[in-house]
Amino acid sequence: MTDFSWNLVTDLRLMWSFHFMQNAFEAGTMIAVVAGIVGYLVVLRRSAFATHALGHGGFSGAAAAVLLGANPVYGLLVFTMGMGTGMALLGQRAANRDVEIGTLLAFTLGLGLVFLSLYKGFADEVYSLLFGEILGISDAGVVLTVEVSAVVLAGLALIARRLLFASLDEDVAEAKGLPMFGLGLAFMLMLAVAISIAVQIVGVLLIFALMVTPAAVAIRLTQRPLYAVLTSVAVALVATWVGLFVQFFSNYPASFFIVAIAFGGYLSVRIGQALAGRLSRRAAPSTPAPS
C-alpha cells in the first residue's frame, strides 16, 4: 500500500509513474466507455439478466481456454458470443427471454465445473476473473481491449438508430418492418464482447454493476437518449477512475471501489429524487374541496 499524501497533484504523479497503473487507466477508460453505452441499451431492452448470465457463462469459457492452454480472454469471447447467439435465437422478445437465459446459464455453469475438474492444478487466471484483475493487465491486454472496444463502438454506430427504436418499442418497430431478429442478434453479440473485456476490471461476479448501474443512474436523471448515454458513460468513467485511484492507496481491490462508487451514485439519485418529490408535494397549494 502506498501512503496518501493529501496533495492530489503529487499523488496523481506518483500513481502515474507506475506502468501498471497507466495500463489500468487506459484499459479501464475504454471499458467504462463501452459499458456506459452498451449498458444504456441493456436497461432499455430489459436485458440485465442476460448481462449477468453472459458474465457467468464467460467464466466457463475462460476455464475451457485454460484447459486448452489458451488465453482466458479468448475463451470468454467464444463462450459469451455463443451464449449471446443462443439467447437471440431462443428468446427474440424481451418478455420471453428469462427462461431461455436461465437454461443456457445453468448449462454453461455445468460445463465450467467440468472444465475446472479436468484441469490439473490451480487455475489462477480463471479465478482472478471472478473479481477482476485490472492492475495485472499487460500491454498486449491493453491493445486487445482498445481494439475490441473500437469494434463494438463501430458496430453500435452502424445500427444505433434502428436499435434504439427497436429497444424503445418492439411492437411498433416490428410493425415498421425493422429486422428485429437481426438487431437483437447483433446487440447480443456486441453485449457479449463488451462483457468479455469488462470482466477484466470488475470480474464476472460484479459485471452486472458496471454494465447496469451507470445506465440506471442516467435514465433516472434524463429521458433523452443522447444525454442519458453521455451521463451513463460519465458515471462509469468516474467510478472507474476514482476506484483505481483509491485502490492505489489502499489494500482493497479496485473492483470493490468501482462498484461501490457506482452504487453510491445510484442511491444518491434515488434519495435525492425522493426528497425532491416530497418537498414539491409539501410546497404545492392544496385544492379546496368543492362545496
Secondary structure as UniProt FT lines:
FT   HELIX           8..16
FT   HELIX           19..44
FT   TURN            45..46
FT   HELIX           48..67
FT   TURN            68..69
FT   HELIX           72..90
FT   HELIX           94..96
FT   HELIX           97..118
FT   HELIX           124..128
FT   TURN            129..131
FT   HELIX           134..136
FT   HELIX           139..168
FT   HELIX           170..175
FT   TURN            176..177
FT   HELIX           180..202
FT   TURN            204..206
FT   HELIX           207..221
FT   HELIX           225..248
FT   HELIX           254..283
//
